[in-house]
Structures are given as structure tokens and as C-alpha cells.
């Protein structure tokens, strides 16, 4: 079938949704689907159309360039002009999703929404989330299926938007990284904090805890992996605390998966002190390389800890408590077992099953008697 994935951002940008599309898109094509991606380009510098890993990627302008609102009327036009069997919206928290869902409803096209929810550093954006959810509810209710990447996310949005829980399917993000390069060994003093450089991601909390942690683990170092608008504030905090020789802040391009795998594999501990995560790809990647993980006890991170995949500390823990927890993890030299983690193949197969179920049910309802639906029933 012909699938259109719609997202505010995709490759060459890096992030949870971007990684999700890069991983499941080619796997869906291997299962016989044609996959196009419709996204935005606020910069006006990327190709309007290109092929990425076999997927056709279409980009439309978005405004404003400096903010992550992604107001993109071209999304509506592109959907109305295209020819797809089903539309899959990846992420809900910009203007891309409602514009696209309006187009799908107007064109009587079946659509699916995966929330891929995350936090935000703006107090105003967080304050209006309730209003945003209420305004989106009529469109969300029209979705053929709703997908949460964790039980937490599915239950959260079922309650927030007044949509029955049975309308949701839970399909976790996968965990897949290249094997570590020969010779890469664990550095017993290296902590990695990964994720986009936003305040809500909590990188500053790891930095603030470092002076106290150094008293317990004198040779400890912190590597922050990511890019984003909070980088300047993080660097100022590092300078204020005199930690320039202890903290490194730098992103790794999404195309350099081996480099990222080797960094994660060398970490004695991976941390994510975020205020909100649904099912963070960064944590899953660290776990896939069998690295110990310490997270904030909140949202989908709590679910991961409850399932025994990582350890959690109170989300309001101060620098001394964080330092104690990180020191304890480093000094334990914990051996992480070979965990049974969700993988991208399973994720892609689950999505393919949902797509076929949606179109099969739609065909049964819509086609007149005597007309064969697609896919044909078993044995037809």
C-alpha cells in the first residue's frame, strides 16, 4: 500500500521522531509498502524533493524560522494533491499535525496518529498544553487508529483527550545500534547525557551535580551529546562552575551511527534527567549496548524503570542527590544483562499490521457487495 508519513522534521535532523522514520520506513518498504515522507524546511536550504534510504521525501516551507511551531500551509496542499492509501502522522505537538489532519478529513483519507509526545522548555507552551489538547480532540477522534509509544503515553492521551483507551495501540520505539568497534572499551569515569539541548531534557542538572560528584569520583567526566537552543546556557553553566576540562558538549550527526554507538559503548553510565519522555530512543539505544542507565522518575521513564530496564531517581532531586546516585552507579560497575528489548523490525511489523487492519476494515465498510477488498481475505 501507499503510505505517507507526515512529520515536522526528518533527516538530516536528529531526534526521536527522525530516528523512528529512518528506521521503520525502509523496513516497511521491505514488507511491500511504498513510503513517502512529507515534512517541512523552515530554512529553505534543503531539497524540495529527494530520496532518502529509498523513501521519497517531500519538503514544504514552514514559519517562523526561529521557533519550533512549523506553520506550514503547504502540508495541506500536498496531502490534497497526493495519492496515498493511508496517512501516518508522526508527532502531534506542532501545527503540522492539525493542518495535515484537516487535509485528511477533507479528502476522506484514513489516517493514523502516533503522538511521540515530549516535554518543552517554554513555560507558555507547557501552560497551553491543556487548551491544545482540547482543540485537537475533534481531529484526533477522527483518526482510524491512535498509537502510543508506551503504555504511559496511551493512557495519558486517552484521559487527556477523552478518547477510549481501546482506540489506542502501543508500539514501542526500537532499540538498535551498530556493534561497538573493535578495541572500544568501557571508560569507568565517563558519563554520557544524550538528547536535544533543551532545558527540559535536564542536561544542566547533570552539570550542576558534577562538582559534588567529583568529590566522590575524582576522575569523572561528562559528555553531553546533542544540539539545540539551550547550548549557550549549558556552556555558560560549565564556565561558571569551572568545569571546562570535565564537560564536553557536542552533537553527532545522525548519519554517523557507528560513532554514536562507540561513544555509548564506552560510557560507564548513561543519564537522562528529563522532565518528560514518552519512550526515549536515546535510552533504548544505550540499553541496546548494555550500558547502565539512570533517569528521572517521571512519565515514560518511570515505566522503563518499573520494567527493570534502568534505575530512576526523584525528578526533583537536587545536585547532591544526583551526585550520590551517579556515584553509586559508577562504583557498582553494574553488569547489564542482555535484555529483551523492542526492536525496529517488530515496530515496523506492528505498524504494517495496523495499516492493513485499518484499510481492511475501511474496505469492508465502504465497498459495495460483490467487490473484493484489499488485502484479500486469507484463502481468497
C-alpha positions in Angstrom: 0.0 0.0 0.0 1.0 3.6 -0.4 1.9 5.2 2.9 2.5 8.9 3.6 4.3 9.7 6.8 4.0 13.3 7.9 6.3 14.9 10.4 7.6 18.4 11.3 11.2 17.2 10.9 13.0 14.3 9.5 16.5 13.5 8.2 19.1 15.2 8.1 17.8 16.4 11.6 18.3 14.0 14.5 15.8 13.2 17.2 13.4 10.6 18.4 10.8 11.0 15.6 13.5 11.5 13.0 15.2 8.2 14.0 11.8 6.5 14.1 11.1 7.4 10.5 14.6 6.4 9.4 14.3 3.0 11.0 10.8 2.0 10.2 10.4 3.5 6.7 12.9 1.2 4.9 11.6 -1.8 6.9 8.0 -1.0 5.8 9.2 -0.9 2.2 10.8 -4.3 2.7 7.4 -5.5 3.6 5.9 -4.4 0.3 4.7 -0.8 1.1 5.6 2.4 -0.7 6.6 5.0 1.8 6.7 8.8 1.2 7.6 11.3 3.8 6.1 14.8 3.9 8.0 17.3 6.1 9.0 20.9 6.4 12.0 23.1 5.8 12.0 26.4 7.7 15.5 27.2 6.4 14.6 27.0 2.7 18.0 25.4 2.2 17.1 21.7 1.8 16.0 19.9 -1.3 12.3 20.2 -2.0 12.3 16.5 -3.0 14.9 13.8 -2.6 15.3 10.1 -1.9 16.5 9.0 1.5 17.0 5.3 2.1 14.5 4.5 -0.7 11.8 6.8 0.7 10.7 9.9 -1.3 11.0 12.9 1.0 8.9 16.0 0.1 9.5 19.3 1.9 7.4 22.4 2.2 8.2 25.8 3.7 7.4 26.5 7.3 7.4 29.6 9.5 8.8 31.1 11.7 12.3 30.0 11.1 13.5 30.6 14.7 10.7 28.8 16.5 9.5 25.2 16.5 5.9 25.9 15.6 6.2 24.7 12.0 3.3 26.6 10.5 3.2 25.0 7.1 0.1 25.5 4.8 1.9 23.5 2.1 1.2 20.4 4.2 -2.5 20.8 3.5 -1.9 21.3 -0.3 0.5 18.4 -0.6 -1.9 16.0 1.1 -4.9 17.1 -1.0 -2.9 16.7 -4.3 -1.3 13.4 -3.5 -2.5 9.8 -3.9 -2.0 7.7 -0.9 -3.9 4.8 0.8 -3.2 5.9 4.3 -1.5 8.8 6.1 0.5 8.3 9.3 1.2 11.5 11.3 4.3 11.2 13.4 4.1 13.6 16.3 1.3 15.9 17.4 2.8 19.0 19.1 3.3 21.4 16.2 1.0 23.0 13.6 2.0 20.2 11.1 -0.4 17.6 12.6 -3.6 19.6 12.7 -3.0 21.1 9.3 -2.4 17.7 7.9 -5.3 16.0 9.7 -7.7 18.7 8.4 -6.5 17.8 4.9 -7.0 14.1 5.5 -10.5 14.7 6.9 -11.4 17.0 3.9 -10.1 14.4 1.4 -11.8 11.5 3.3 -8.4 9.8 3.7 -7.8 7.3 6.6 -5.1 8.5 9.0 -3.2 7.3 12.0 -1.5 9.4 14.6 1.5 8.4 16.8 1.8 11.0 19.5 5.6 10.8 20.1 5.0 13.3 22.9 7.8 15.1 24.6 8.4 18.0 27.0 9.1 21.6 26.2 11.3 24.3 27.6 8.8 27.1 27.2 6.6 27.8 30.2 4.0 29.3 27.9 3.9 26.2 25.6 3.5 24.0 28.7 0.8 26.2 30.1 -1.3 26.0 27.0 -1.0 22.2 26.5 -4.4 21.6 28.0 -6.0 24.0 25.5 -4.0 22.5 22.7 -5.3 19.0 23.6 -8.9 20.3 23.8 -8.6 21.9 20.3 -7.0 18.8 18.8 -9.6 16.4 20.2 -12.1 16.6 17.4 -9.4 15.8 14.8 -7.7 13.1 17.0 -11.1 11.5 17.4 -11.4 11.1 13.6 -8.2 9.0 13.4 -8.6 5.4 12.3 -6.1 4.4 15.0 -4.1 6.1 17.7 -0.6 4.9 18.6 1.3 5.4 21.9 4.9 4.5 22.1 4.4 3.4 25.7 1.6 2.4 28.0 2.1 5.7 29.8 1.6 7.7 26.6 -1.5 5.8 25.5 -3.2 6.1 28.9 -2.2 9.8 29.2 -3.7 10.9 25.9 -6.7 8.7 26.3 -7.5 10.6 29.5 -6.4 14.0 28.3 -8.4 13.9 25.1 -11.4 11.8 26.2 -10.7 9.1 23.7 -11.4 5.5 24.8 -8.3 3.5 25.6 -9.3 0.7 23.3 -8.8 3.1 20.4 -5.0 3.1 21.1 -2.3 0.6 20.1 1.0 0.6 22.0 4.0 0.2 19.6 7.3 1.0 21.4 10.3 2.5 19.6 13.0 0.0 18.7 16.5 -0.3 20.2 19.1 -0.9 17.5 22.7 0.3 17.3 25.8 -1.0 15.4 28.0 -3.2 17.4 30.9 -1.4 19.1 34.1 -1.1 17.0 37.0 -3.5 17.9 39.0 -2.0 20.7 36.3 0.1 22.2 36.2 -0.4 26.0 34.1 1.0 28.8 35.7 4.1 30.3 34.9 3.7 34.1 34.8 7.5 34.5 32.7 8.6 31.6 29.1 9.6 31.9 27.0 10.4 28.8 23.9 12.6 28.8 22.1 12.3 25.5 19.2 14.2 23.8 18.3 17.5 22.2 19.8 20.5 24.0 16.6 21.8 25.6 16.2 22.8 29.2 13.5 20.2 29.9 16.0 17.5 28.9 17.9 18.1 32.2 21.5 18.2 30.9 22.0 21.2 33.2 21.1 19.0 36.2 23.9 16.6 35.4 26.3 19.5 35.0 25.2 21.1 38.3 25.8 17.8 40.1 29.3 17.3 38.8 31.3 19.3 41.4 29.7 17.2 44.1 30.3 14.0 42.1 34.0 14.9 41.6 34.4 14.7 45.3 33.3 11.1 45.2 34.7 10.1 41.8 37.7 12.4 41.2 38.3 11.4 37.5 34.7 11.6 36.3 33.9 13.3 33.0 30.6 14.2 31.4 29.9 14.1 27.7 26.7 15.8 26.5 25.5 14.6 23.1 23.1 16.8 21.2 22.4 20.1 19.6 19.7 22.7 20.3 18.8 26.1 21.5 19.9 25.6 25.1 23.6 25.0 24.2 24.6 28.5 25.1 23.1 28.3 28.6 24.8 24.9 29.2 28.2 26.3 28.2 27.8 29.3 30.5 26.9 26.9 33.4 30.0 24.9 32.6 32.2 28.0 32.6 30.6 29.3 35.8 31.4 26.1 37.6 34.9 25.9 36.2 34.2 22.5 34.5 35.6 23.2 31.0 38.1 20.3 31.4 35.4 17.9 32.7 32.4 18.6 30.3 32.3 18.2 26.6 29.2 19.3 24.6 28.9 18.3 21.0 26.4 16.7 18.7 26.9 13.6 16.5 25.3 13.7 13.1 22.5 11.1 12.6 24.4 9.6 9.7 27.3 8.7 12.0 25.7 5.8 13.8 28.9 3.9 14.4 30.4 7.0 16.1 27.4 7.2 18.3 27.5 3.5 19.1 31.1 3.6 20.1 30.6 6.6 22.4 27.6 5.0 24.1 29.5 1.7 24.4 32.4 3.4 26.1 30.2 5.1 28.7 30.2 3.8 32.3 26.8 5.4 32.7 24.1 7.0 30.5 21.8 9.6 32.2 18.6 11.3 31.1 17.2 13.7 33.8 14.4 14.8 31.6 11.1 16.3 32.9 9.0 14.3 30.3 9.6 11.4 27.9 7.2 9.0 26.4 9.7 6.3 25.2 13.1 7.9 24.6 15.1 6.5 21.7 18.3 7.7 23.3 17.7 5.5 26.4 16.8 2.5 24.2 20.0 2.9 22.2 22.1 2.9 25.4 20.3 -0.1 26.7 20.9 -2.0 23.4 24.6 -1.6 24.0 24.1 -2.9 27.6 25.0 0.3 29.3 23.6 1.2 32.8 21.0 4.0 32.6 19.8 6.4 35.3 16.7 8.5 34.6 14.2 10.8 36.3 11.3 9.1 37.9 8.6 10.6 35.7 6.4 9.9 32.7 7.5 7.1 30.4 10.9 7.0 32.1 9.2 5.6 35.2 7.7 2.9 33.1 11.1 1.8 31.8 12.4 1.7 35.4 9.4 -0.2 36.6 10.1 -2.8 33.9 13.6 -3.2 35.2 15.4 -1.7 32.2 17.0 1.2 34.2 17.1 3.0 37.5 15.2 6.1 38.4 15.7 9.0 40.9 13.2 11.5 42.0 12.5 14.1 39.3 13.1 17.0 41.8 16.4 15.5 43.1 19.0 18.2 43.8 22.7 18.2 42.8 23.8 16.3 45.9 21.2 13.5 45.4 22.0 13.2 41.7 25.7 13.0 42.5 25.1 10.3 45.1 23.0 8.3 42.6 25.6 8.7 39.8 28.5 7.8 42.1 26.6 4.7 43.2 26.1 3.6 39.7 29.7 4.2 38.7 31.1 2.5 41.7 28.8 -0.5 41.3 30.4 -1.4 38.0 27.0 -2.9 37.1 26.9 -5.6 34.5 23.8 -5.0 32.4 22.2 -8.2 31.2 21.4 -8.9 27.5 17.8 -7.5 27.8 14.9 -8.5 25.6 14.3 -5.0 24.1 11.8 -4.0 21.5 13.4 -3.7 18.1 12.7 -1.8 14.9 11.7 -4.9 13.0 9.0 -5.6 15.5 8.0 -2.0 15.4 7.7 -1.9 11.6 5.8 -5.2 11.6 3.3 -3.9 14.2 2.8 -0.7 12.1 2.3 -2.8 8.9 -0.3 -4.9 10.8 -2.2 -1.7 11.9 -2.1 -0.3 8.4 -3.6 -3.5 6.9 -6.2 -3.7 9.6 -7.3 -0.1 9.1 -7.6 -0.4 5.3 -9.2 -3.9 5.5 -11.9 -2.6 7.9 -12.4 0.5 5.9 -12.8 -1.5 2.7 -15.3 -3.9 4.3 -17.4 -0.9 5.3 -17.1 1.1 2.1 -17.1 -1.3 -0.8 -20.5 -2.5 -2.2 -21.4 -6.2 -2.1 -19.5 -8.4 -4.5 -16.4 -6.1 -4.8 -13.2 -7.7 -3.4 -11.4 -5.7 -0.8 -7.7 -5.3 -0.4 -5.9 -7.0 1.0 -7.9 -10.1 0.1 -9.0 -12.4 2.9 -6.9 -15.4 3.6 -7.8 -18.2 1.2 -9.3 -15.8 -1.4 
